[in-house]
Amino acid sequence: MKKSEITNQELLQAINQNIDQKLSIQKDDILTAVNQNIDQKLSIQKDEILVAMDQKLEDQKNEILDVILKTAELDEQRFQKIENSLSNVEGDLKDIKVTINTRLVRKTDLDDKFAEFGVEHNYKHKRVDKLTNILHKKKILNVAETQIVLAH
């Protein structure tokens, strides 16, 4: 065999090396292409996910604001009811105060009434005493009866 002659074995070996080199290059190209494709798809999905999350957050924010507004409205209604009730109570208290002031007997009023009663009582008492003495002088009442009437 001549040196220029290549054996089947050597030929197979050369072909395998060539195939391995080409496969290695193609494998790198394929991996690069796949990675680029994956990166591109992930970027698109990431953007879609971010948009969806932003929308969801906006929706939740709006729901929370709605709840806060409804709560504020309910609180305002409750406060209005309380204010109305307090106004009614204030009115009732004013009426009670007026009633108390018109019906309240003051010390000076009592003193005046007691003074009138005392004068009237003394006047009536003196009249009874005089009448009893007159009846005794006319012999209508005896001494014991006169003493009983004057004692009371």
Residue pairs with C-beta under 8 A, 6 or more apart in sequence:
1 7
6 14
128 149
129 150
132 141
132 146
132 149
132 150
133 146
135 141
135 146
136 142
136 143
136 145
136 146
141 149
